Amino acid sequence: MTIIVTGGAGFIGSNFVLNWFSDTDEKLINIDALTYAGNRSNLDIFDQDKRYTFIKTDINSPEFYEELFYKFKVRAVINFAAESHVDRSIKSPDDFIKTNINGTYNLLEVSKKYWLSLSSQEKAKFRFLHVSTDEVYGSLHESESPFTEENNYKPNSPYSASKASSDHLVRAYNKTYKLPSLITNCSNNYGPFQYPEKLIPLVINNALRNLPITVYGDGKQIRDWLYVDDHCNAIKDVLNYGVPFEVFNIGGNNEMQNIDIIRLICNRLDLLVKREDGMKYEQLIKYVNDRPGHDKRYAIDSNKIQQACHWSPKETFETGITKTVQWYLDNQTWVNQIYEKEKKESFLKK
């Protein structure tokens, strides 16, 4: 049998593919459009691996990948494909509507058609797992309890609204067509291969390049941080043990203010890569106007997945951030290639 992963050349998707083949030989098809945040080289080690197939296409091109379901006898679809950067969604919401809403709809339609063609036994084994975000729940006050699966949806950005819409589509295909689907809503991920626009890699790489480390508002926005490999393990556990039509929240039990994360990284870099001028990396911090609709706090209650799927995070924030900082220090060639690509694309747009 085979699973299909969409968006498997992105940050979480790449880590999932690496994690998947760490303990199974089941075949995996990676469908990715290779937009700006997709990087096929993340998975070069599988180029000659018969278990792995990469196909460059968009989930908005269902006529192309529909035949894959039948050819490879797919038993599960894991949908990572998404535009995910809030700032980009504010500037260009169109891309988020096309990928996160229309793309999910197309993937659901293909999956439904294929699922309906299966035998009763095969239907019972099939799963459609949709990977979403805690941002669909909106923002919490500091005194409020963490998000549970019962929280109402209150998205505050074009990104979170598009993800909420895709979640509702998955739920509708559950209820209307009985497609055996699952939804996971995870907290902020961090770790290897994360695109440098996101907070943690941005701080690391700006510090190393002596660039300003910008902080929105007072920097006291609170996020729950989840190491990416823990997230990948959770997704596998939901796929294996989750009951169809259920939603599972996945969190790292690491609530921290953005400014504290930034200072922690700066202090870590002070020990690992001392500046020639003797200055501290914290001196690069620059406060800027807060972005529109900036959510104050996210926090996840993971009790359901821990009880139902026997999952819990293995990494503390201390161990996870240590691995992450070291990965970026060891992989500056990868980072430089991304920056060069961005410069080239920016030049061509002028």
PyMOL commands that set and color helices and strands:
alter all, ss='L'
color gray80, all
select helices_A, chain A and resi 11-20+40-46+62-71+86-91+93-116+120-125+134-137+158-177+199-208+228-241+258-272+281-284+303-309+317-330+332-349
alter helices_A, ss='H'
color red, helices_A
select strands_A, chain A and resi 2-6+27-32+52-56+74-79+127-133+181-186+188-190+213-216+222-227+247-250+255-257+285-288
alter strands_A, ss='S'
color yellow, strands_A
deselect
rebuild
show_as cartoon
